[in-house]
């Protein structure tokens, strides 16, 4: 499980408040550091922070994420509420823009539901991968990731699926023994493979093992350029590939390094490897609030 020391984060926050990047004074920023099964997401409230959409970019995102050293902030979700729908714009730790992040969407759902930006039972959030249905009903955060797309076999024990982001999934019988960065980095940067799969932006690389209660997954993430404790789109792509290969029915229970309480739901489509109504369900927890006076 994720271990975070609040006193260390408070020390980081003291230095954070003294920074100014591209005219943005960090002392004005209002945010929450959250995590979905150990995937640490900083959710920044644009309206409370006085940020305009034009000020939100990869440079600002990188500087905010990398201001924290007591814990690695895997990515940042900017939340815009000054429009018809709540809008989420997501950047990875290194400032890389991503169209989607399943765990960020879950964190944003809880953040916005608790602040009255969203209806708790169900609502929608606009992302760069389209409009997503979300729910915080019953204390479980459930989000829709769109249809499972682009399923294909790459080679022996390697499959591809798009679940809001591009995911290469490697099947293994020894998940604990995999050196994730060593195996994943050459694949993530394989230009020929990326071109063949029509995703020149790079591939997230997942390792999946079947077990009695579902599957277990480990993920190397683009933008973080390392293994993370969980990846929402990664566990979703892995679950859909598992369903396509073994005819597994919805929902599929998924264990990530950050916890074993993730659930992927879906409706099989007309063709093998096609899925609709794909959802990811699991907890989203608060770690630190960047709105305290110190």
Helices and strands as residue ranges (DSSP letters): H 6-17, E 20-21, E 24-25, G 26-28, E 31-36, E 39-45, H 46-49, G 53-55, H 58-65, E 75-80, E 86-92, E 97-98, H 102-114, E 123-127, E 130-135, G 137-139, E 141-144, E 149-155, E 158-162, E 166-171, G 175-177, H 180-188, H 191-196, E 204-211, E 214-221, E 226-228, H 232-246, E 252-256, E 259-268, E 275-282, E 285-289
